[in-house]
């Protein structure tokens, strides 16, 4: 329990950049509180997949909110694939494979020690390794000078051994999001929420919960310098090598092309 509390204290808050890409979907007020509370209960197995949740009046009493607020919260959770409601049985928790696992809120609701984060980390590591080296290669060719400067500033702003986790995470998000923007590919740009959520998972499981290695500042700087030099092959190679950090942490050394 003490270890869980320590990890929870270390976990970074969602930075402004991550809120910016998901903010329009976030509820507010009492509904937000209810959504967060119920989301945490589901993510951490208080209500397990396949189980029927307590009735609307029971949930309203346990949350200290109105039944209308509970209904609104259930609608949000339904939209994230976590629950299904029917008149004949009430609200049932859906199988995990039907959840929106790349939704930043769904990820954030998990406790850092939850075993599900390990598989989420491994699978997002594989997906990032497919996308991000190619994105870095395109950014080296297409980035504007302003984007190059932002990528470089973010890389040099990362101080894993001396700065706060929140500052590190904020710089890391800026680095990776700007690379996607710098590809000049609108479809790549649309991947920002997904990549930033993957990064969140990396911190939740890889950086904070398991790995003894800090985020590699040198690796980020090498990618940034390759982009600055307009070295497409170099940027792709350095990003792939940097992602090897997550590959080791996820235990995927012998499972194809993956990393941080």
N, C-alpha and C positions, 0 to 999 in steps of 0.2 A: 504493500500500500504506500509506503514511504517513497519507493522508487517511482510509482505511478504519479505521486504528487510532485516529485522533483521534475519528472519529464513534462508534466502538464505546465509547470511554471516556466520551463524552458521553451515550450513550443511557441513559434512566432505567431503574432496576430496577423490576420489577413492584411496585406498592405493595400494602400489606396489603389494601386494598379489592378490588383485582383478584384477589389470591389468594383472598379470601373467597368470591368468586362462582364461581371455577373450581376451588378447592382440593380438593374431594371427588373430582375426577377425576384428580388428579395421582398418579403412582406415587412410590415412595420408594426410598431406598437404591440398590443397584447397578442396579436396573431403571430408575430415574429417570436415572442417568448414561448408561446405554445408550440409552434413548429420546432423550435430548437430543443425544447424539453422532450417532446415526443420523438423527434429524430434521434436524439441521444439514447433514449430508451430502446428504440428499435435497433439502432446500430450496435449497441452494446448488450443485446440479447435479453433485455428485460421482457420484451415481447419478441419471441422467436419467429423465424419464417414458418409460415403455415398455421400459426396460432391465431385465434380470435382475440382481438384487443378488448379491453373493458368497454362497457357501453358508453354512449355519449354523456349521460348524466354522471357516470363514475369518473370519466376523464375530466369533465368540467370541475368536479369536486376536488380531484387530486391536483389539478393545475391552478385552481382558484380563479377560473375564468368562466365566461358564459358559454352556454351550449352553442351559440352562434359562432363564437371564437373557435371552439373545438371543431365545428364543421368546416370553417375556413381553413384551419390548420390541416385537417385531414385531406382537403382538396389539394393543398400544396404538396403534401407527402405523396398523394396519389399521382400527381404530376411528375414526381421524381421516381416513380415506379416502386415505391416502398410498400404501399398498401393498396388493397382493393376493397371497395365497399359494395355490399348487396343487401337488399331488404331482408332476405331470408336468413342471413347469418350475421350481419353487422359489418365490422371492418376486420379484414384478415391481413396479416403481414405477408407480403409476396416473397417468393424465393429470391435469394441474393442476386442470382444471375439476371434478374429482371430490374434490379435497381439501377439508377443512373450513377454508376460508380465513378464517372469522371466529373460529377457535379461537386464543386468545391465545398458546399455545405455538407453533403453526404460524407465526404472524406473527413471534414473537420469534426463531425459528430462522433467519430470513433476515438476511443481512448488510445493513447500511444502504444499501450501494451497489448492491444487487441490482436490476436493472431491473424485476423483477416488482412491487416495492413501488410503483412509479409507477402502474401500472394499478390495484393494490389501493387506493391512496390516492384515485385519481380516482373509483372506483366506490363506495367507502365514503363519500366526500364527498357523492355524489349521494343515497345512502340516508339519511345523517344529515340532509340538508336537508329530506327528506320527513317525518321523524319528529320531530326536536327542536323546531322552531318550534311545532308543535301541542302538544308536551309542555309547553313553557314557558307556552303560553296556558292549558292546564288547570291547571298548577301555580299560576298567579296567582289562580285561583278557589278551588282546593281545598287548597292547602298549609296545614299547621298552623303556628302561630307558631314552634314549634321548628324546623320544616323551613325556614321563611323565614330564620330566624337562621343555620342551617347553610349555606344557599345564599349568603347575604350574607357570612358569615365567610370562606367559601372564595374568593369573588370578591375580597375585599379582601386575602386572604393571597397572592394571585398577584403576584409581582414578577419579570417576565420579564427585566429588564435587570440585576438585582442578585442575585437568589436562585439557588439551585442548580436544575438541571433536574429532579432528583428531587422537590424540594419543590414546584416548579411543577406537575409532573405529578400529584402526590398531591392538591394542591388542585383541579386541573382535574377529576380523577376524582370527587372528592367533590361538586363543583359539579354535574356532569352527572348523576351517579347519583342525587343527592338530588332533582333536578328530576323525574326519572322516577318516583321514589317518591312525590313530592308530587302527581302526577297523580291518585292515588287509584285508578288503573286497574291491576288485577292483571296484565293482559297487558303493559302498559307496563313494569311492574316486572320482568317476566320478560325484558325486552330489555336489562337492565343489563349482562350479560356481553358482549352484542353491541356495545352502545354504547361500553363501556370498551375493548373490543378495537379498535374503530374509532378511538378516541382514541389508542390505542397506535400504530396505523398512522400517524395524523396526526403524531405526534412522530417516528417512525422516518423517515418520508419528508419530511413537510412542514416541521416545526419544525427538525429537526436536519440533514437531508441536503440541503435545497434552498433553502428560503425565507429571504430576508434579513430578513424582518420577524419580530419577536418575537410570541408569543401576546399578544393584545390584552387587557390588564387592564381598560381602559376599557369594552370591549365586554361583558365578563363582569359588570362592576359595573352597567352599564345594564340588562342582563337582570335582575339581582338586584333592582335598585331598582323596576323595573316589576312584578316579582312581589310585592315588599313593598307596593307601592301598589295591589295587586289590579287592575292594568291588564292585562287579558287580551290585548287587541289590541296594546298596547305591548310586552308580553313576547314575543309572537309576532314582531312586527316587529324588535325588537332582536336576537333570536336569529337570525333570518334574515340580518340585516345582519352579525352577527358571523361567521356561517358563510361569508360572502362572502370572508373571508380565505383559507379553504381552497380556495374556488372559483378564486381568482386563482392560488394556488400550483399547483393541479392543471391549470391551463390550460383551465378550463371556462367562461370568461366568456360564451361564446355557446351554452351547452348546457343551458339550462333552469335550474331552481331548485336551487342547491347551496351548501355553505359550511362554515365552522368554528364 
